[in-house]
C-alpha cells in the first residue's frame, strides 16, 4: 500500500518491522519469502537509502530462504558470544552514560534493567533456542517442539553443546556451499532432529503445531563514563579474550603501558604466547639449530639450497605507514586470528601471515544530550590518533555508534553555561536533526528523551519475584539490531591561543557548538580601564574575524572583517531543515555605535555567516572565554585567539606528511592520499540514515 500510494517515508519503517518479524518467526512460507524478496529488489531503483537497505535485506532473504533460521542463529551466536568455530563472530553493546549529566536514579534504573535482561540468558538456554528455532524453521510443522524441548531440557550441558555445534555446522556449511540446495539441508537437520529425540522417551506425542522461540536480548553492559580513555580501554578488553585470566591489577597496568609497548602483550601472570618476544637470534646462519635428519627427506643438496641465507644489511623498524590499509576505520574484513610465535626452521619457507578479520563488533550506545556527544567526538578523535600511531583495534573491531537522547526533567547539578541557561531543546540538537532526517528514529528513539526519567522515577515492583517489563532494554535491542544506516557528522578542530605568551596553545575538537563570551576582568585596574572603554565604544571587545565563505561553486573565498562584539556562537548542526552538516553557522553579536543629538547610544546587530574555516582574534588583547559543546567542563579562559577548521582524519595527515617528503612542491593530493577520507566524520546509526 505504501508503494502504490507513493508514501515513501513509510516504506523503510514497515520494512524494518517486517524483517524483524521474519527473523523471529518460527517458519515462513515460500510465497511470503518471494513477495518480500521481489519488493526488496524493487527498492534498488530508488535513491539512497532505499536502494542500500533493499540490497542488504535482499541478500539476507536469499540466504534465509536457502538456509531457514540462519538469521536468527547468527544473531544469537554473535550477540551472546557463543563459541562456534564455523561462525566465530562476537558482538557486545556498551551503554555509556555521563554521571554528571544523568541523575543517580536514572543510572540505577538502567543498571537494574540491563542486569535483569541477562538473568534468564544462560549460554545453555541460548544454545537450546538456536537448536529449536533452526530445526523448526527447516522442518516446519513436522517438528515436535514439545518433545524437542523436553529432550534438550533433560540432556547434560555437554550434549546440548554437541548438538548445538552440529546444527550450526550444518547451517553454515549449507550457507557457504553454493551447490547445496534446501532439500539437502533439511534432510541433514532432520537426521540431527531424530538423533536428539532418540535419547528421550516420550511416546507418540502429538506434534502440537508451530511455536515461537524467544529472541534473547543482546549482551549489554552499562558504564559510567568517568575516565577520558575509558572507551578505548573497554574496547581493548572486549577483543582480548586472553586477558580474562589476568589479575585486574596486572590488566590495568598492561593497559596503561600500552603506549610504550610495540604491540599489546599479555600480562606476566598469563602463561600465553606473547605478541612481543625477545629475540635470541644472533643473526649468524651457523648458530641456527640443526634440524633432525629425516630418512624420507630429499637429498642434502636440496636441503642446503633451501636453508635461510642472509645478506649484509640494517634491520629497519617497520613503520605504521606500512599498514596503511588498516588505518582507515572502513577497512573490510570482520576479526582476527590469535598471534603465533615465529618459528625459524631451516629448509621450510615461512608461512604467509593470515589476513586480519573483524570478528568483533562493538555497539556503543550514548545516553544523554549533546554534551556526551561532544565527549564522544573527543574520544573518537583520540582513538583515531592512537590507531594511526599504532594499529590495533581498527583491523580487528567493527565499531558502531548509537545515540539515545535523555534530558533530565529538572536541572542537574552540572551547569551548562555560566552566563545563560540553555533550554532542553537546545541541548538535543543532534537528536532533533536525526528525528527530522529519519521519522522512525523520531518515533522510537526521541520519545525516550523524557520517558526514561519518568520510568526511573516510578516506584519499583513490591513483588521481587515478578519479572519487570524490560521496556528500555527491548527498545535498545531493536535499535542496535535494525539501526544500520549511519548519519555522519563533521568533527571540527579548534586551536586556542592564550594571552600569556608562555602558555602553549590548546588543541581540541567539538561536534555541535562553540560559544565565546567576553571574560570579566579580574584586577581593579583592568576593570576601571574596561569601564572607560565601554563608555566610549560600548560593551564587548574589538575582534578581527577572518573566514572562508561557503559558496555553491565550492570555490574558496577569503573574507575579513573587524567589529566590536559581546560574543559569538558557531553551530555545526542545522537547525531549520535537513541538510548536509558540512559547514558552520556563525552568529556574531555586533555592537553598533549610534550618535544622535541626545548623546551616544549602542545597539546590537546579529551578523550571520556560513563558513568552514574561521579565525577570531581580540585586537585589544582583552581575553574572552571559549566553551565547547555546551559543556562547562570544557571551557577555556584567558583566550585571545581561536582558529576553527574541519578536523582531518589522522591517517590522512600521516600519509600526507609521508607524501610531502618525496614531493615537496606538490600542493594537490597525489598517490594513495588522493583516495583516502580527508575529514574526520562521526557516524551515528539510525534506521534510515538521512532521507532528503
C-alpha positions in Angstrom: 0.0 0.0 0.0 2.8 2.4 0.8 4.4 1.7 -2.6 1.2 2.1 -4.5 0.3 5.3 -2.7 3.8 6.7 -3.1 4.3 7.1 0.7 8.0 6.5 0.6 8.6 7.7 4.2 6.5 4.7 5.4 8.5 2.1 3.4 11.6 1.8 5.5 9.8 1.6 8.9 7.5 -1.0 7.5 10.4 -3.0 6.0 12.3 -2.9 9.3 9.3 -4.2 11.2 8.7 -6.9 8.6 12.3 -8.1 8.7 12.4 -8.1 12.5 9.3 -10.3 12.4 10.7 -12.7 9.8 13.9 -13.2 12.0 11.8 -14.3 15.0 9.1 -16.2 13.1 9.2 -20.0 13.6 8.6 -20.8 9.9 8.0 -18.7 6.8 6.2 -19.9 3.6 8.0 -19.7 0.3 5.3 -17.5 -1.1 6.0 -14.8 1.6 9.7 -15.1 1.0 9.2 -14.5 -2.7 7.0 -11.5 -2.2 9.3 -9.7 0.2 12.4 -10.6 -1.9 10.7 -9.1 -5.0 9.8 -5.9 -3.1 13.4 -5.5 -1.9 14.6 -5.8 -5.5 12.2 -3.0 -6.5 13.9 -0.7 -4.0 17.1 -0.9 -5.9 15.6 1.5 -8.5 15.2 4.2 -5.8 17.8 6.6 -4.5 19.7 6.1 -1.2 19.0 5.0 1.5 16.1 2.9 -0.1 18.4 1.0 -2.5 21.0 0.4 0.2 18.5 -1.1 2.6 16.8 -3.0 -0.2 20.1 -4.6 -1.3 21.0 -5.5 2.3 17.7 -7.2 3.0 17.5 -8.9 -0.4 20.8 -10.6 0.4 19.6 -11.7 3.8 16.4 -13.0 2.5 18.1 -15.0 -0.2 20.3 -16.7 2.4 17.4 -17.3 4.8 15.4 -19.0 2.0 18.2 -21.4 1.3 19.1 -22.0 5.0 16.0 -21.4 7.1 16.7 -20.0 10.5 20.2 -18.7 9.6 19.4 -15.0 10.5 18.2 -15.9 14.0 21.0 -18.4 14.5 23.8 -15.9 13.6 22.2 -13.1 15.6 22.0 -15.2 18.8 25.5 -16.6 18.4 27.2 -13.2 17.9 25.2 -11.3 20.5 25.6 -14.0 23.2 29.3 -14.6 22.2 28.6 -18.4 22.0 31.7 -20.4 21.0 31.3 -21.7 17.4 34.2 -22.4 15.0 32.0 -22.2 11.9 30.7 -18.7 12.9 33.2 -17.1 15.3 31.8 -13.6 15.3 31.0 -11.8 18.6 29.1 -8.6 19.4 28.6 -6.6 22.5 26.5 -3.5 23.4 28.2 -0.9 25.6 25.9 1.7 27.2 27.9 4.9 28.2 26.3 7.5 30.4 27.9 10.6 32.0 27.2 10.6 35.7 27.3 14.4 35.7 24.5 14.6 33.1 22.1 12.0 34.4 20.7 11.5 37.9 21.6 8.6 40.1 18.1 7.3 39.9 18.3 7.1 36.1 21.7 5.3 36.2 20.4 2.8 38.8 17.3 2.1 36.8 19.4 1.5 33.6 21.7 -0.8 35.6 18.8 -2.8 37.0 17.1 -3.1 33.6 20.3 -4.4 31.9 21.1 -6.8 34.7 17.5 -8.2 34.7 17.7 -8.8 31.0 20.8 -11.1 31.5 19.3 -13.2 34.3 17.5 -15.7 32.1 20.0 -15.8 29.2 22.4 -18.5 30.2 24.6 -20.0 27.4 22.8 -23.3 27.7 19.4 -21.7 27.2 20.6 -19.7 24.2 22.1 -22.8 22.6 18.7 -24.6 23.1 16.9 -21.6 21.5 19.2 -21.9 18.4 18.6 -25.6 18.1 14.9 -25.4 18.4 14.4 -22.4 16.1 16.7 -23.7 13.4 15.2 -27.2 13.4 11.6 -25.8 13.4 12.4 -23.3 10.6 13.6 -26.2 8.4 11.1 -28.9 9.3 8.1 -26.7 9.8 5.0 -28.5 11.2 6.8 -31.8 11.0 8.8 -30.9 14.1 7.5 -32.0 17.5 8.5 -28.9 19.6 7.4 -30.3 22.9 9.5 -33.5 22.5 12.5 -31.5 21.3 12.3 -29.1 24.3 11.9 -32.0 26.7 14.9 -33.9 25.2 17.1 -30.8 25.4 16.0 -30.0 28.9 16.9 -33.5 30.2 20.3 -33.5 28.5 23.6 -32.6 30.2 25.1 -29.4 29.1 27.9 -31.2 27.2 25.4 -33.0 25.0 23.4 -29.8 24.4 26.7 -28.1 23.3 27.4 -31.0 21.0 24.1 -30.8 19.2 24.4 -27.0 19.0 27.7 -27.3 17.2 26.1 -29.9 14.8 23.2 -27.6 14.0 25.5 -24.6 13.5 27.9 -26.6 11.3 25.0 -27.8 9.1 23.6 -24.4 8.6 27.0 -22.7 7.9 28.0 -25.5 5.6 24.8 -25.0 3.6 25.2 -21.3 3.6 28.8 -21.4 2.2 28.3 -24.2 -0.3 26.5 -22.8 -3.4 25.8 -26.3 -4.7 23.8 -27.3 -1.6 20.1 -27.0 -2.1 17.4 -26.5 0.6 16.4 -30.2 0.4 19.8 -31.5 1.4 20.0 -29.1 4.3 16.6 -30.1 5.6 17.5 -33.7 5.3 20.6 -33.2 7.4 18.7 -31.2 10.1 16.0 -33.9 10.2 18.7 -36.5 10.9 20.0 -34.4 13.8 16.5 -33.9 15.0 15.8 -37.6 15.2 19.1 -38.2 16.9 18.2 -35.8 19.6 14.8 -37.3 20.1 16.2 -40.8 20.3 17.6 -40.1 23.7 14.3 -39.0 25.2 11.4 -41.4 25.7 8.2 -39.5 25.3 6.0 -42.0 23.4 4.0 -40.8 20.4 3.3 -37.3 21.5 1.2 -35.1 19.2 3.1 -32.5 17.1 1.3 -29.5 18.5 1.9 -27.1 15.7 4.5 -24.3 15.3 5.7 -22.4 18.4 7.7 -19.2 18.7 11.2 -19.2 20.1 12.3 -16.3 22.4 14.9 -14.0 20.9 17.3 -13.2 23.8 18.4 -9.6 24.3 21.9 -8.9 23.3 24.9 -8.9 25.7 24.6 -5.4 27.2 27.0 -3.7 29.7 26.4 -0.4 31.4 29.3 2.0 32.1 29.5 5.4 33.8 31.9 7.5 31.8 34.4 8.8 34.4 37.8 8.4 32.6 39.0 10.1 29.4 40.3 6.9 27.8 37.6 4.6 29.3 36.1 3.9 25.9 39.4 2.8 24.4 40.1 0.5 27.4 36.7 -1.2 27.2 37.2 -1.9 23.5 40.6 -3.4 24.1 39.3 -5.6 26.9 36.5 -6.8 24.6 38.8 -8.1 21.8 41.4 -9.6 24.2 40.0 -12.9 25.5 43.4 -13.8 26.9 43.1 -11.0 29.4 40.2 -12.8 31.1 42.6 -14.9 33.1 44.7 -12.0 34.2 44.5 -10.3 37.6 42.8 -6.9 37.5 45.8 -5.0 38.7 48.1 -6.6 36.1 45.5 -5.9 33.4 45.1 -2.3 34.4 48.9 -1.8 34.4 49.0 -3.6 31.0 46.5 -1.1 29.5 48.3 1.9 31.0 51.7 0.8 29.5 50.2 0.3 26.0 51.7 3.4 24.6 55.3 2.3 25.3 54.9 -1.2 24.0 55.5 -2.2 20.4 52.3 -4.2 20.4 50.0 -5.1 23.2 51.5 -8.0 25.2 49.8 -10.2 27.7 50.2 -9.8 31.4 53.1 -11.6 33.1 50.7 -13.7 35.0 49.4 -15.3 31.9 51.1 -18.4 30.6 50.3 -17.5 27.0 52.3 -16.6 23.9 53.3 -13.0 23.8 52.8 -10.6 21.0 56.3 -9.1 21.5 59.0 -11.7 22.1 62.7 -11.0 22.9 64.8 -12.4 20.1 67.8 -14.6 21.0 68.8 -15.0 17.3 72.4 -13.8 16.8 71.9 -13.2 13.1 74.5 -15.8 12.1 73.5 -18.7 10.0 75.7 -21.3 11.7 74.0 -20.5 15.0 70.7 -21.8 13.7 69.6 -25.1 15.4 70.4 -28.2 13.4 67.3 -29.9 12.1 66.8 -33.6 12.7 67.6 -35.7 9.7 64.5 -37.2 8.1 65.2 -40.6 6.4 62.5 -39.8 3.9 63.6 -36.3 3.2 65.1 -35.2 -0.2 68.8 -35.2 -0.8 71.1 -33.0 1.3 71.8 -30.7 -1.7 68.2 -29.5 -1.9 68.0 -29.1 1.8 71.1 -27.0 1.8 69.8 -24.8 -1.0 66.5 -24.3 0.9 68.2 -23.0 4.0 67.9 -19.4 5.0 70.7 -17.2 3.6 71.4 -13.7 4.9 73.0 -10.7 3.2 74.5 -7.8 5.0 72.1 -5.0 5.9 70.5 -3.0 8.6 67.2 -4.1 10.2 64.6 -1.4 9.8 61.8 -1.0 12.3 58.5 -1.3 10.4 56.6 2.0 10.2 52.9 2.3 10.8 52.7 3.6 7.2 53.4 0.0 6.1 50.0 -1.0 7.2 48.1 2.0 5.8 45.2 -0.2 4.7 44.4 -0.8 8.4 44.4 2.8 9.4 41.0 3.5 7.9 38.0 2.7 10.0 36.2 1.4 7.0 38.7 -1.4 6.3 36.9 -4.6 5.3 37.3 -7.9 6.9 35.5 -8.9 10.1 38.1 -10.2 13.0 41.5 -11.5 13.8 43.4 -14.7 14.4 45.4 -15.2 17.6 49.0 -14.3 17.1 51.5 -17.1 16.9 55.2 -17.2 17.8 57.6 -17.0 14.9 59.5 -20.3 14.5 62.5 -20.3 12.2 63.2 -23.8 10.8 65.8 -24.4 8.2 64.6 -25.8 4.9 61.0 -24.7 5.4 59.8 -21.3 4.0 57.8 -19.2 6.4 54.0 -19.4 6.1 52.3 -16.2 4.8 50.6 -14.3 7.5 46.8 -14.7 7.6 44.9 -11.5 6.9 43.3 -10.0 9.9 39.5 -10.3 10.1 37.0 -8.3 12.1 35.5 -10.9 14.4 34.2 -8.4 17.0 31.6 -5.8 16.7 31.2 -3.2 19.5 28.0 -1.2 19.5 28.4 2.0 21.6 25.1 3.5 22.8 25.4 7.0 24.2 22.8 8.2 26.7 22.5 11.9 27.4 22.4 15.2 25.5 24.7 17.0 23.1 27.4 17.2 25.8 28.0 13.5 25.9 28.3 13.5 22.1 31.0 16.2 22.5 32.9 13.8 24.8 32.4 11.0 22.2 33.9 13.2 19.5 36.9 13.8 21.7 37.3 10.1 22.4 36.8 9.1 18.8 39.4 11.6 17.7 41.8 10.4 20.3 41.2 6.7 19.3 41.8 7.5 15.6 45.1 9.3 16.5 46.1 6.3 18.7 45.3 3.9 15.9 47.4 6.0 13.4 50.4 5.7 15.7 50.0 2.0 16.4 47.3 0.0 14.6 45.5 -2.4 16.9 41.7 -2.0 17.1 40.9 -1.0 13.5 41.7 -4.3 11.7 40.1 -6.3 14.5 37.0 -4.4 15.5 33.9 -3.1 13.8 32.8 0.0 15.7 29.2 1.3 15.6 27.8 4.3 17.4 24.2 4.8 18.6 22.6 7.8 20.4 19.6 7.9 22.7 18.7 11.4 24.0 17.9 11.7 27.7 17.2 15.0 29.3 16.5 15.5 33.0 13.1 16.8 34.0 14.8 19.2 36.5 18.1 21.0 36.2 21.0 18.8 37.2 24.0 19.8 39.3 26.2 20.5 36.3 25.7 23.9 34.8 25.5 24.1 31.1 27.0 27.6 30.7 27.9 30.2 33.3 26.3 33.1 31.5 22.9 31.8 30.5 20.6 28.8 30.7 20.0 26.6 27.7 16.7 25.0 27.0 16.2 21.3 26.8 15.6 21.6 23.0 18.9 23.3 22.5 20.6 20.5 24.4 19.3 17.9 22.0 20.1 19.5 18.6 21.6 16.3 17.2 18.6 14.2 18.2 16.3 16.8 16.7 18.3 16.7 13.4 18.2 12.9 13.4 14.4 13.0 14.1 13.8 15.3 11.1 16.0 13.1 8.9 14.6 9.8 10.0 10.9 9.6 11.1 11.4 6.1 12.5 14.1 7.4 14.8 11.8 10.2 15.9 9.1 7.8 16.8 11.1 5.1 18.5 14.2 6.8 20.0 13.4 10.5 20.5 10.4 9.6 22.5 12.7 8.1 25.1 14.1 11.5 25.9 11.6 12.2 28.6 10.3 8.7 29.1 13.4 7.2 30.6 13.5 9.8 33.5 9.8 9.1 34.1 10.3 5.3 34.3 13.3 5.8 36.6 11.1 7.9 39.0 8.4 5.2 39.2 8.4 3.0 42.3 9.8 -0.5 41.9 7.5 -3.5 42.0 6.8 -4.8 45.5 7.0 -8.4 44.3 10.6 -9.1 43.7 9.9 -12.5 42.1 8.0 -10.8 39.3 9.9 -10.2 36.1 9.9 -6.5 35.4 8.9 -5.1 32.0 12.3 -4.6 30.2 10.9 -1.8 28.0 14.2 0.2 27.8 16.3 -2.9 27.0 13.9 -4.1 24.4 14.0 -0.7 22.6 17.8 -0.6 22.8 17.9 -4.1 21.4 15.7 -3.2 18.4 17.7 0.0 17.8 21.1 -1.7 17.7 19.8 -4.6 15.6 17.9 -2.6 12.9 19.7 0.7 13.0 22.2 0.0 10.3 22.3 3.3 8.3 24.8 5.9 9.6 24.3 9.7 9.6 27.8 11.2 9.5 28.6 14.5 11.4 31.7 16.6 10.7 34.0 16.9 13.7 35.7 20.3 13.9 39.2 21.1 15.2 39.8 24.2 17.4 43.1 25.7 18.3 43.0 28.1 21.3 45.7 30.8 21.9 46.0 32.4 25.3 47.0 35.9 26.4 50.0 34.5 28.3 52.8 34.0 25.7 54.4 31.4 27.8 51.3 29.2 27.7 51.2 26.6 24.9 48.2 26.8 22.6 45.5 24.2 23.3 44.0 21.9 20.6 40.6 20.3 21.0 37.6 19.2 18.9 33.9 19.9 19.0 30.8 18.4 17.4 27.8 20.7 17.9 28.7 24.2 19.2 31.5 26.6 20.0 30.5 29.7 22.1 32.6 32.7 23.1 31.9 35.4 25.7 33.7 38.4 26.9 35.6 37.5 30.1 35.1 39.6 33.1 38.2 41.5 34.3 39.8 40.3 37.5 42.1 43.1 38.6 40.9 46.5 39.7 43.0 48.4 37.2 41.7 46.3 34.2 38.1 46.8 35.5 38.4 50.6 35.6 40.0 50.7 32.1 37.3 48.5 30.7 34.6 50.7 32.2 36.1 53.7 30.5 36.4 52.0 27.1 32.8 50.6 27.5 31.5 54.1 28.0 33.3 55.3 24.8 33.0 52.3 22.4 30.2 50.3 24.0 30.2 46.8 25.7 32.2 43.9 24.3 35.7 43.7 22.7 37.2 44.5 19.3 37.6 41.4 17.2 39.1 40.6 13.8 37.3 37.8 12.0 38.9 36.1 9.0 36.8 33.3 7.4 36.4 31.3 4.3 32.9 31.9 2.9 30.9 28.9 1.7 29.7 29.3 -1.9 27.7 27.0 -4.1 30.6 26.6 -6.5 32.9 25.3 -3.7 35.4 27.9 -4.6 37.5 29.3 -1.7 36.7 32.9 -0.9 38.6 34.5 2.0 36.9 37.4 3.7 38.0 39.5 6.7 36.1 42.0 8.9 36.6 44.0 12.1 33.9 44.6 14.6 33.0 45.0 18.3 31.2 42.1 19.8 30.0 40.7 23.0 30.3 37.1 21.8 29.5 34.6 19.1 28.1 31.2 18.6 29.2 28.6 16.0 26.6 25.9 15.3 27.6 22.8 13.4 24.2 21.1 13.4 21.5 22.6 11.0 18.5 23.8 13.0 15.9 24.6 10.3 15.8 21.9 7.6 17.5 18.6 6.9 20.7 19.5 5.0 24.3 18.3 4.9 26.1 19.3 8.0 29.3 20.4 6.2 29.5 24.0 7.3 29.4 26.2 10.4 26.6 28.6 11.0 28.2 31.5 12.8 26.1 34.1 14.6 28.1 37.1 15.9 26.5 39.7 18.1 27.9 43.1 16.9 27.8 46.3 18.9 27.0 49.3 16.7 27.5 52.9 18.0 24.8 55.4 17.2 25.5 59.2 17.6 22.4 61.5 17.9 21.5 64.8 19.5 20.7 63.2 22.8 24.1 61.6 23.1 25.8 58.4 22.2 23.9 55.0 22.3 24.6 51.5 21.3 22.6 48.8 19.6 23.2 45.1 18.7 23.2 43.6 15.3 23.3 39.9 14.5 25.8 39.0 11.8 25.3 35.6 10.3 27.6 33.7 8.0 28.3 30.2 6.7 31.9 29.0 6.8 34.1 26.0 7.3 37.3 27.8 8.4 37.3 30.8 10.7 39.9 32.7 12.8 38.9 35.1 15.6 41.4 37.4 17.4 41.0 40.1 20.0 42.8 43.1 18.7 43.0 44.9 22.1 44.4 41.8 23.8 41.3 41.6 26.1 40.6 37.9 26.9 37.4 36.0 26.3 36.1 32.5 27.2 35.5 29.6 24.8 33.0 26.9 25.7 32.8 23.7 23.5 29.6 21.6 23.0 27.7 23.5 25.7 29.7 21.8 28.4 31.0 24.0 31.2 33.7 21.4 31.9 35.2 22.2 28.5 35.6 26.0 29.0 38.9 27.8 28.1 39.6 31.1 29.8 42.1 33.9 29.1 41.8 33.3 25.3 42.8 36.0 22.8 42.6 34.0 19.5 40.7 31.0 18.2 41.1 29.0 14.9 38.4 26.6 13.8 38.6 24.2 10.8 37.2 20.8 9.8 39.1 18.1 11.7 41.2 15.9 9.4 41.4 12.2 9.6 44.7 11.4 11.4 45.6 8.6 9.0 45.2 11.1 6.1 47.5 13.6 7.8 50.1 10.9 8.3 50.0 9.7 4.7 50.0 13.3 3.5 53.2 14.0 5.5 54.8 11.0 4.0 53.9 12.1 0.5 55.2 15.6 1.0 58.6 14.2 1.9 59.0 13.0 -1.7 57.0 15.7 -3.4 58.0 19.0 -1.7 56.4 21.2 -4.4 53.1 19.3 -4.7 50.1 21.1 -3.3 47.4 18.7 -4.5 46.8 15.3 -3.1 48.7 12.6 -5.0 49.2 8.9 -4.7 47.4 6.9 -2.0 46.3 10.0 -0.1 44.2 11.1 -3.0 41.8 8.2 -2.3 41.7 8.4 1.5 38.9 10.1 3.5 40.1 13.6 4.3 37.7 14.7 7.0 37.0 13.0 10.3 33.3 12.1 10.4 31.5 10.8 13.4 28.9 8.2 12.2 25.7 7.8 14.4 23.5 4.9 13.3 19.8 5.4 12.6 17.1 3.3 10.9 17.3 5.1 7.5 20.2 7.5 7.6 19.3 10.9 6.1 16.3 10.9 3.8 16.3 14.0 1.7 
